[in-house]
Amino acid sequence: MTTILLTITILALALAAWVVLSKLKSDEASLPSFSNVAEGTHEGSLSKKADAIQSTRFLMVKIGSDADHIAVCGVGDRPLGLATDEAEAIEDSVNVNLLSPSANTQKAVASEAIAVGESVFTAASGKVQNEPAAAGTYYLVGRALTAAGADGEVIEIEPQAPTRTVVIATLGNTNAEIGGLTIGATYSQTEVQALRDKSEELADDVRALASALSEPSLVKVL
């Protein structure tokens, strides 16, 4: 009798073990398999490695030495986003909030006094500035929601996808310059040369505008 009970107990334990193992294998098969979890799509931010030490948060950054790295933006660089972390050493990982219309506002470092409601553009050293008043290439990155009183203050902005903005110097040709030239019925060499010079000046203006619009851009003429 004892032998029969022992045999039944062993069979019951074996059956229970088989059921448990079968359940574990079934659960394992139903679990998702992850590979290259950093790839795919991202919602609002990216994790990147720093090409250099960054001792200030909320600076504009651009794609760095490769697609996995970032560097601080210069005034004419196309920004990737705003780095919300400092990088105490090269290769430190930092969070980059992307610049795009969203429900989330962002923080940025001002390079000068900025009033609430003003459009903000890229400035030197990863900062933002008012609408530029000097010739050059910049990127419109949003609108100030809080004011800055001086360089280095952190402000809140409503971000937007970076828009290339080209500021060019005053155009050489003014209204009625060509139409105001005197050309007689028997025109002289001097009159023809004056027309040539004004036409070349107009052509220079057209070339400046064409260069500014070499890619989709906002253009401001000083």
C-alpha positions in Angstrom: 0.0 0.0 0.0 2.8 2.4 0.9 4.5 1.6 -2.4 1.3 2.4 -4.4 0.9 5.8 -2.5 4.5 6.7 -3.1 4.2 5.9 -6.8 1.0 8.0 -7.1 2.6 10.9 -5.3 5.6 10.9 -7.6 3.4 10.8 -10.7 1.3 13.7 -9.3 4.4 15.8 -8.7 5.7 14.9 -12.2 2.4 15.9 -13.7 2.4 19.2 -11.8 5.9 20.0 -12.8 5.0 19.3 -16.5 2.0 21.7 -16.3 4.1 24.4 -14.7 6.9 24.1 -17.3 4.3 24.1 -20.1 2.8 27.3 -18.8 6.1 29.0 -18.5 7.0 28.1 -22.1 3.6 29.4 -23.2 4.1 32.7 -21.4 7.6 33.1 -22.7 6.4 32.6 -26.3 3.8 35.3 -25.9 6.2 38.0 -24.6 7.4 40.6 -27.2 10.9 40.3 -28.5 13.0 43.6 -28.3 15.9 44.3 -30.5 17.7 47.7 -31.0 15.3 49.4 -28.6 16.8 52.8 -29.3 15.7 52.6 -33.0 12.3 53.5 -34.4 10.2 56.5 -33.5 10.5 58.8 -30.5 8.0 61.1 -28.8 9.4 64.6 -28.3 12.9 63.9 -27.2 16.1 61.9 -28.0 19.1 60.7 -26.0 22.4 61.7 -27.6 26.1 61.8 -26.6 28.0 65.0 -26.2 30.9 65.9 -28.4 32.2 68.3 -25.8 31.6 69.4 -22.2 28.4 71.4 -21.8 28.2 73.3 -18.4 24.9 75.0 -19.2 21.4 73.4 -19.6 18.8 74.4 -22.1 21.2 75.3 -24.9 20.3 74.8 -28.6 22.2 71.8 -30.0 22.8 70.4 -33.5 23.8 67.0 -34.9 27.4 66.6 -33.9 30.3 64.4 -35.1 27.8 61.7 -36.2 24.1 60.9 -35.8 24.5 59.7 -32.2 26.3 62.9 -31.0 25.3 66.5 -30.5 27.2 69.8 -30.3 26.2 73.3 -29.2 24.7 75.4 -32.1 26.3 78.4 -33.6 24.2 81.3 -34.8 23.8 79.9 -38.3 23.5 76.2 -37.5 20.3 74.3 -37.9 19.2 73.2 -34.4 18.2 69.7 -33.6 16.6 70.7 -30.2 17.3 71.9 -26.7 19.6 69.9 -24.4 18.0 69.7 -21.0 21.1 68.2 -19.4 24.6 69.3 -18.8 27.5 67.2 -20.1 30.2 66.9 -17.5 32.4 65.0 -19.8 32.7 64.1 -23.5 30.5 61.2 -24.4 28.1 61.9 -21.6 24.5 61.1 -22.5 22.1 64.1 -22.6 18.4 64.5 -23.3 17.5 66.6 -26.3 13.9 67.9 -26.5 13.0 68.2 -30.2 11.8 71.6 -31.6 8.3 71.0 -33.0 4.8 72.3 -32.3 3.5 70.4 -29.3 1.6 70.8 -26.1 4.9 71.1 -24.3 6.7 74.4 -23.9 10.6 74.5 -23.7 13.2 76.3 -21.8 16.0 78.2 -23.6 18.9 80.5 -22.7 18.6 84.1 -23.9 21.5 86.0 -25.3 19.9 89.4 -24.6 16.8 91.0 -23.2 13.7 89.5 -24.8 10.1 90.6 -24.4 7.2 88.3 -24.0 5.6 87.4 -27.4 8.8 88.1 -29.4 9.9 85.6 -32.0 13.2 84.0 -31.0 16.1 82.9 -33.3 19.3 81.1 -32.9 22.2 83.0 -31.4 25.8 82.2 -30.7 26.8 79.6 -28.1 23.4 77.8 -28.3 21.4 80.7 -27.0 18.4 82.5 -28.5 17.9 86.1 -29.5 15.4 88.6 -30.9 14.8 89.0 -34.6 18.3 89.5 -36.0 19.4 93.0 -37.1 22.7 91.9 -38.7 23.2 90.2 -42.1 23.6 86.4 -41.8 21.7 83.1 -41.6 19.7 82.2 -38.6 16.8 79.9 -37.6 13.5 80.9 -36.2 12.8 78.5 -33.3 9.7 79.8 -31.5 8.1 82.5 -29.5 9.0 83.8 -26.0 6.4 83.1 -23.3 8.4 84.7 -20.5 10.8 87.7 -20.6 14.6 87.8 -20.3 16.2 90.9 -18.8 19.7 90.1 -19.9 22.1 87.6 -21.4 22.2 84.2 -19.8 18.6 84.2 -18.3 16.5 81.1 -18.9 13.1 81.8 -20.6 10.1 79.7 -21.5 9.4 79.4 -25.2 6.7 78.0 -27.5 8.8 75.9 -29.9 8.4 75.4 -33.6 10.3 73.4 -36.2 13.4 75.4 -37.1 12.8 77.8 -40.0 15.8 79.0 -42.0 15.9 82.8 -41.9 18.3 84.8 -44.1 19.0 88.5 -43.3 20.6 90.4 -46.2 22.0 93.9 -46.3 20.1 96.7 -47.8 19.6 96.2 -51.6 21.7 98.4 -53.8 19.0 99.3 -56.3 16.3 101.7 -55.0 12.9 102.7 -56.5 13.1 104.7 -59.8 16.9 104.5 -60.0 16.9 103.0 -63.5 13.7 104.8 -64.6 15.3 108.1 -63.5 18.3 107.8 -65.8 18.5 110.3 -68.6 18.9 108.8 -72.1 18.7 111.2 -75.0 17.5 110.5 -78.6 21.2 110.3 -79.5 22.4 108.6 -76.4 26.0 109.0 -75.3 28.6 106.5 -74.0 28.2 108.0 -70.5 24.4 107.4 -70.6 24.9 103.8 -71.7 27.5 103.2 -69.0 25.2 104.6 -66.3 22.4 102.2 -67.5 24.9 99.4 -67.5 26.0 100.1 -63.9 22.5 100.4 -62.6 21.5 97.2 -64.3 24.5 95.4 -62.8 23.5 96.7 -59.4 20.0 95.3 -59.9 21.5 92.0 -61.0 23.6 91.9 -57.8 20.3 92.3 -55.8 18.7 89.5 -57.7 21.7 87.2 -57.0 21.6 88.1 -53.3 17.9 87.1 -53.1 18.5 83.9 -55.2 21.3 82.9 -52.8 19.1 83.5 -49.8 16.3 81.4 -51.3 18.6 78.5 -52.3 16.5 76.5 -49.9 13.1 77.3 -48.4 13.7 80.3 -46.2 12.3 83.5 -44.6 14.2 86.6 -46.0 14.6 89.9 -44.3 16.2 92.9 -46.0 17.8 95.5 -43.7 
